[in-house]
Amino acid sequence: MVTTLIANIAIKNMNYINNMKSLVLTIGLSLFLAGTTIAGGGWPPKKGKGFFKFGQSVIRASQFYAPNGDLEDITTLSLYTTSIYGEYGLSDRISAVAYVPFLVRSTINEIQLRQSGTVTPGDEVNALGDAELGLTYALTRDTKIALSTSLIFGLPLGETEGGEGRILQTGDGEFNQYLKLDAGVSFYPAPLYASAHIGINNRTNNFSEEFRYGFELGYTGINKVTAILKANSVISFQNGEGGGTANGIFSNNTEFFAFGPTLTYDLKENFGALASATFALSGKRILAAPAYEVGVFLKL
């Protein structure tokens, strides 16, 4: 009987660690919620022009959207990401795009199992995150409706087995290719614009492909303040069993619908600051917590 009890406790501990792997890995996609930019949207920069942002984002979650979409309580997970984002016009039609999270800090609080009293200490990892590099092509120029298409490559530079327990990650370990179409319209002379995008994300290592879409609405008011409302969604094709199992243990088949506001303030003609918050209204295999970001930007 004692042997059976010990075996049950061991199994529960192993299941708990596996769940932590699944939850921590979903933070990588949660970064998609926090990646706020105020460039693009069908208007890539012309030759010699550009947009660059230095940002700091944070996510702290004590709840999780399970694979069936229900909310579950979890041990608190945190992710702090310091990143740079840039767009630069190589010609009047083609621009380069880059996102580099050069410092990602992932932490998990101490775990204590109620039945056994077993305590697993908190853990942390500090490493690079998964970067993105790509090109954008302007399909139209100087027209009422701006259209552009982008091909973005996701580079698996992040840590997949970090921390003392080897369960913390700053990336998902797969190389992906994201093809998207952006459309934007300006309502000038009114200080208002709207844009939308759709795209397909191909993932390697037998991860499921994804359909992504989103839209935003921006209004520039008094004192050089621009208010932006964004919404983004990811839908899995459910056609891969990556990550070693079919139950999403390595963030496969993650889905969400999220929205949130962004405020930007032009401190000077080509320099400003921003703050944003993004909230997941629904999801599967993703953290149920707001993503906050602050940053500064430079426009050439």
N, C-alpha and C positions, 0 to 999 in steps of 0.2 A: 504493500500500500504506500509505503514511504517512497519507494522507487517510482511508482506511478505519479505521486504528487510532484516529485522533483522533475520528472519528465514533462508534466503539464506546465510547470513554471517555466522550464526551458523553452518550450514551444511558444508560450505567450510572449516571452522576452524576444524570441526570434521574430515573431509576427510583428511585434511593436517596432523593432528595428527596421524591418522591411517596410512598414507603413511610413516610418520617418524618412526612408530613402525616397519613397514616392512623393511625400509631401514637400521635402526640400527641393527635389528636382523640379517640381511645378513652379518654383519661384522663378526659374529661368524664363518661362512664358509669362509670368506675372510682370516681368520687366517690360514686356510688350505694352502693358497698360501704362507704365510710367514714362515711356519714351516720348516725351512731348517736344515737338518742334513747331516752329511757326514759319517754316519755309516749305517749298514744294507745292503740293496741291494743284498740280497742273502748270505751275509757273516755275520751272527750273531756272537757275540763274544763267544769264548770258555770259559770253566769253569775258574772263577777267573779273566777273562779279562772284559773290559768294555769301554764304551764311555759316557761322560757326558758333557752337554753343558749348559751354562748360556747365555740367549739371551734377547735382547731388540728389539722389532719390532714396527713399526708405519705405520698406514694407515690414510691418509687424503684425503677425497673424496668430490668433488663438482659435480660429475656426477654419474649416476646410470644406469645399464642395466635393462630396464623395462622387464616385463614378455614376451613381443614379441621380445626382443633382441635389441630394439632401445635405444639409449642414451638419457637420460633426465637430465636436470640441477636440482640440489637439494641444499638445505641449507647444508653448509659444515659440514660433520661428521668426527670425528677423533677417533682413537682407538690406545692406547699405551699399549703394553703387555710385561710384565716382566715374564720370564718363565725359567724353568729348564727342560731339557730332558735327559733321561738316558737309557742305555742298559747295562745289566750285565749278564754274563754267569753263570747260575746255574749249568750247566753240559756242556759237550762237544756238546750236541745237543740242549739243552733248555736254553733260555735266557729270562730275564724279561725286559719289556719295560715300560717306564713311561714318560708322558708329563704333567707338572703341571704349568699352568699359574697362579702364586700365587698373581699377582697384575695386574688387567686390569682396565685401565682408559678410559671410553667412554664419549665423549663430543659432543654437538651439538651447533652450533652458534645461535645467536639471529635470530628470524624469524619475518619479517614484511610483512603482507599481503598488496599488492598494492591497492586493491579496497577499503578495509575498513580502512587501516592504523593501524590495530590492531598489537601490538607488543607482541610477546612471547619471554621472555628472554632466553638466553642460559642456558644450563643445563649440568650436569656432574654426573657421578657415578664412584666410585672406589671400586672394589670388586674382589673376586675370579673369575676365568673363568672356563669353563668346562674342566675337567681333563681327561686324558686317561691312562689306565693301561692295560697291556696285556702280552702275552707270545709268543715267537717265537720258532719254531722248525726247526732245520737244516735238510732238507731232504737229502742233500749230504754233504760230507766233503772231502776236498783235491781232488776235481775233477775239470776239466776244466770249466764246467758250474756249478755254485753254485746255489742251489735251497733251498728256505726256505718258510715256511708258518707261518702266524701270526693271532692271534685272539686278537683284541683290543676292550676293553670296554670303551665307552664314558660315563663319569659320569657327570650328570647335576648339577654341583656345582655352576654355575654362577648365577648372578642376572638376573631376567626376567622382573622386574618392578622397575627399579632404577631411581634415580634423583627426583627432586621436582615434575616434571610432570609425573613420573611413566612410562616414555616411553623409557628409556635407558636400554640396556641389556648388559651383559657380557657372556651370555650363552643362549641356546635355550630351556632349560627346558625338554629335552627328553633324555632318556637313549638309547644308540645305541650300536650295536655289529658289528664290522668291521672284516670280514674275507678276507685275501689277500694272494697272492702268489707272491714271489719275485724271480727273476732270474738275475744272474750276471755272467759276463765273464771278465777275466783279459787277457790282451794281452802281459803279461810279456814275454821277458825282456823289451819290450817297456813300458814306464810309462803311460799306458792308460788302462781304464776299461770302461765297459758299463753295464747298468742294466735296468731292466724294472719290472713293477708290474701291477697286475690287482686285483680287489677285489669287494666284494659286501658289502654294508653298510645297515644293517637292523636298522630301526628307530621305536621307540615306539610313543605313543600318536597320532596314525593315521597319522604320517608323511610318505611320500613316501620313498621307498627304493631307493638306489643309486648304480649305477655302476661306479667304479673309475678305472682309469688307468694312467700310467705315465712312463717316462723313463728318464735316465740321462746318460751323457757322461763326464768322468773326465780325466784330463791330468795333470801330475805332471811335472813342468818345473824346471827351475833353481831357486836357492835360496829358495828351499823348499816351493814353491808356487804351489798350486793345483787349476786349473781352472775347474769348473764344470758347465755344462749347463743342466738345468732340465725343464721338461714339465709335467704338471699334468692336468687331466680333471675329472669332475664330471658330470654324466648324470642321471637325475631323471627318475624313472620308472613311474612317474605320477599316482601312485596307492593309494595315500592317500590324505586326506583333513584335515590334522592336523592344529592346530593353530586357530581353531574356524571358519575359512572361507575357501572357495575353491580357493581364489585368491592369495594365497601365503603371506598373511599378517604376518605370523609368520615364514617366511623363508622356507616354504615348497616348494619343486620343484625348488630349486636353481640349476643352471647349469653354468659351465664355462669351458674354455680352457685357460690355462695360462702357461707361460714359463719365464725363467730368469736365470741369471748367479749367481754363488757363487764363491768367492775367499777365500781360506784358506791359512794361513801362519803358519808353524811350528816354534814357537819361541824357543822351546826346543824339545827333542826327543818325549815327551809325552804330550806336552802342546802347544796350538796355539790359533790363533784368526781367525775370519771369518767375511765376509760381503756379503750380498746378496740383490738382487732386483728381484721382481716377477711382471709380467705384465699380465693382463687379456686381451687376444686378442678378446674374445667374451664371452657373458654370458647372463643369465636371472635371474632377481631378485638378482643382486649382484652389489657391488660398483665397479665403473669403475675408479680405481686409483691404482698406484703401491704400493706394500707392500715392505718395506725396513726392514732389520734386521742386527744388529751387535752382536757379541758375542765372547765368549772364550770357549775353550773346553779342556777336559782332557782325555787322553787315558791311560788305565791301561794295 
